[in-house]
Each structure stands twice: as C-alpha cells, then as structure tokens.
C-alpha cells in the first residue's frame, strides 16, 4: 500500500491497520516528522509500528528526532537485506 504524500499516508495509517508503516522523512504536504507526531496523537498504537526512511544526510536535528523516537530508520539507498531485516524485526 502506498500514499502519494504525507497527508494521504496519515489518513491511511489512521483508518487502516498495518503491521509496519515505512515513512520517508521528506514527503510533500506533510513531512515524516509531522506525520509521526500527528499519528502519535491520533493513533498511538499505529505510531509504534512506524519505521523511517531517508536519503538525506542525517543532520543534527533529524538525528535528534530519530534518536528520541527510538524507531528504526533505513538509510537510502537501502539493500533488500536491510529491508528484510526490518520486516523480520517488525514481525518478531
């Protein structure tokens, strides 16, 4: 399942149940940080199933955010093995 932007992703994450939600940190209309913070308020259970993905060099503020949330993060480009490991972790 995909969403065209962060706002659409947020609505799907609230309305549907997913085993894992992979959110890019940079998305149109609603960035990953805002997506996650909104999801925490509106559906905390779903927020516990979020992993992030980013192609950006992780800057201080982004790194602080990721570390504070304690959620997994895939650095782009990521390998199929890294994605599989994340899926195993989510299923565990």
N, C-alpha and C positions, 0 to 999 in steps of 0.2 A: 504494500500500500504506500502510495506517495502523496505528497501535498505540494502544491505549486509555490507556496510561500509559508512563512511562519504563522501567519494568522489562520490560514486554512489548516495547517498542521495542528495548531492549538485546538481548533474546533473538533477535529477528528480525534485527537487524544482525549478530549473530554467526553465525547459522545460514544466512542468505541473502546473496547478493551484490547490491549496489545501486550504481548509477552515482553517486548522490547521496543523502545522508541529511540531511533537514532536521529539526533537533531544536529544540523550544521550550526555553527556559531554565527555565520554570516548568511542571512536569508533576507529576501525582500519583505517589506511590510512589517515584519516583526522578527528581530534578531533572536538568536539562540538563548541569550541571557534573559531577555524579556519573555520569550516563550516559556522558559523553565520557571521563572519567577511567577508568571501567571498560572502555570499548571500547578505549582505548589499550592497556590491559594485556592484554586478551583477544584483540583483533584489530586490531593497529596499522594494517594496510592499510585496513581499513574506516574507521578514525578519520580517515584522510587525506581521506575523501570526505564529511565532516560539514560542514554549514553550520548556523548557529544562527538562530533567530528569536525575537524578544522584543517584547512590548508594554509592558514595564516601562521606566520611565526608567532608563537605564543608570547605575547607581550606581558609585562608585569601585571597589569590589571586583569587581563584574561586568565593568566596563570593563577592569580589570587582567587578569581571566581571559581575556576575549575577545582582548585585545591579545597576551597571552602565547601563546595557541594559534595565532594567525595565521589563523584560519578566517573565512570570510565570515559576515556577520550581516545579516539582513533585519529592519528595524525595522517592527513592526506599527503601523498597517495599511500593508502594502506594496502597491505597484501591480503590475499584470500585467507592465508593462515591467521593473520591478525583478526580478521572478521570472524572466522570460525572460532577462535579462542574467545572472543566477546560473546558469541552466541552460546558457546558451552557454559560460560560464566553465568549468563542470563538464565539458562535452563537449569543450572545447578541449584 
